[in-house]
Amino acid sequence: MKKENSISRRSFLKSSAMAGALGAIGTGGAATVLTSCGGGAAESASATKPLKEPGTYYIPELPDLATDGQELKAGVIGCGGRGSGAAFDFLNAANGVTIVALGDTFQERVDGLADKLKKEKNIDVPADKRFVGLDAYKQVIESGVDVVIVATPPCFRPTHFQYATEKGKHSFLEKPICVDPVGYKTIVATAKQAQAKGLRVVTGTQRHHQRNYVESYKKIMEGAIGEITGGVVYWNQNMLWYRERQQGWNDCEWMIKDWVNWKWLSGDHIVEQHVHNIDVFTWFSGLKPVKAVGFGSRQRRLTGDQYDNFSIDFTMENGIHLHSMCRQIDGCVNNVSEFIQGTKGSWSTANGETVIKDLAGNEIWKFDKEAEKASFKQTNPYVLEHVNWINSIRGKKEIEQASETAISNMAAIMGRESAYSGAEVTWDAMSASNLDYIPKDLNLGKMDMSGFVVPVPGKPIDKK
């Protein structure tokens, strides 16, 4: 069994002098400190035409810790690696927050997180607040919690979000938040209900709370690269983890424990992982795709029924194009980055640097990582998204990210379906589709495994 790759979560201390001077990332002082400009950048920036006027777009405040306020009791739905990580991110984001209920399909996952919470945070989740089974989410939501952290396999998240909203709970939804058109429509409808109820919803697209991306977004909105004309986004890496079937595991148990390799559970890696990069383009451009044409294949995957590579051409609403590429194969060139071209320059995150260049290739702006480390104790975007969520709840500030994340999720779904079928896939057709990946005979036992096959695009050659 391979181990899951992980992102470094180091955080750095800032000096007490800087702490008093800077405050949140949204302030002018912090923005200045985190900016490194090339020659003439300040003068050229003053002459640029903004894409959006300040105050018309959302910029999160990203202090090290959420402001103290009402105590918040959380329930965690999905106690695997990401759910456990999100639980501790939540606890590290604020004072006066705790976890009182846990739910998962499997007892060992619930008990594993409960033991870790007791050992590392001295939080004791009693046995009667540990829920197991496919319906455990209902028990967690009804257990007296204020907020829920939804980190189950992605296919279940629309249903869990819907139930949490029905019961009046604030939701943190790990990405992706849907894997098919039925899930997309559930998310969009539920997001409207959550907003109407005054519920605060944050999603796990952590780049929205990562300071280099937030500062980049501000620069682009200020007109630093001019009008956006296209882009390329990548997530090419080695294969993720997998689990071979063990003796005694039933069909559903194996698939859920190996969920990242099954298309009904994960949505395939273009949806489960590469959605992050696609989301950056839809966020920065404010556009959704109108059609997608792409291809992909399965070369070396060891379990499951999904692809290990995709290449998609998206046509956006105004006619510009986004190229999307993702691959999970060992021994290949790796690249996790985004590139956006504008009429006056370009922005990119390649090679660990976040930079803006003019049309001649001269660097005119660079995010200053060292200044961030010196200025903030908390640099982990996985924690900062919870800081923003908690501040929104305590400060009664409206935030509803599910409907925005649903756009990038649907884009990834369009790309996947085009690659699977070989057809051109449109936004209108896909958003109206009744395609539902949840198995009709879903149960913790024997299932019909004949339908879990690797897709083959097109049709056979006609034989004459």
Secondary structure as GFF3:
##gff-version 3
##sequence-region A 1 464
A	DSSP	alpha_helix	16	22	.	.	.	ID=ss1
A	DSSP	alpha_helix	28	33	.	.	.	ID=ss2
A	DSSP	beta_strand	35	37	.	.	.	ID=ss3
A	DSSP	alpha_helix	41	46	.	.	.	ID=ss4
A	DSSP	beta_strand	72	77	.	.	.	ID=ss5
A	DSSP	alpha_helix	81	92	.	.	.	ID=ss6
A	DSSP	beta_strand	97	104	.	.	.	ID=ss7
A	DSSP	alpha_helix	107	121	.	.	.	ID=ss8
A	DSSP	three_ten_helix	127	129	.	.	.	ID=ss9
A	DSSP	beta_strand	130	132	.	.	.	ID=ss10
A	DSSP	alpha_helix	136	141	.	.	.	ID=ss11
A	DSSP	beta_strand	147	150	.	.	.	ID=ss12
A	DSSP	three_ten_helix	154	156	.	.	.	ID=ss13
A	DSSP	alpha_helix	157	166	.	.	.	ID=ss14
A	DSSP	beta_strand	170	173	.	.	.	ID=ss15
A	DSSP	alpha_helix	181	196	.	.	.	ID=ss16
A	DSSP	beta_strand	201	203	.	.	.	ID=ss17
A	DSSP	three_ten_helix	206	209	.	.	.	ID=ss18
A	DSSP	alpha_helix	211	221	.	.	.	ID=ss19
A	DSSP	beta_strand	228	237	.	.	.	ID=ss20
A	DSSP	alpha_helix	251	257	.	.	.	ID=ss21
A	DSSP	three_ten_helix	259	261	.	.	.	ID=ss22
A	DSSP	alpha_helix	263	266	.	.	.	ID=ss23
A	DSSP	alpha_helix	269	272	.	.	.	ID=ss24
A	DSSP	alpha_helix	275	285	.	.	.	ID=ss25
A	DSSP	beta_strand	289	297	.	.	.	ID=ss26
A	DSSP	beta_strand	309	316	.	.	.	ID=ss27
A	DSSP	beta_strand	321	328	.	.	.	ID=ss28
A	DSSP	beta_strand	335	342	.	.	.	ID=ss29
A	DSSP	beta_strand	345	348	.	.	.	ID=ss30
A	DSSP	three_ten_helix	350	352	.	.	.	ID=ss31
A	DSSP	beta_strand	355	358	.	.	.	ID=ss32
A	DSSP	beta_strand	363	367	.	.	.	ID=ss33
A	DSSP	alpha_helix	369	375	.	.	.	ID=ss34
A	DSSP	alpha_helix	381	394	.	.	.	ID=ss35
A	DSSP	alpha_helix	402	421	.	.	.	ID=ss36
A	DSSP	beta_strand	425	426	.	.	.	ID=ss37
A	DSSP	alpha_helix	427	432	.	.	.	ID=ss38
A	DSSP	three_ten_helix	449	451	.	.	.	ID=ss39
###
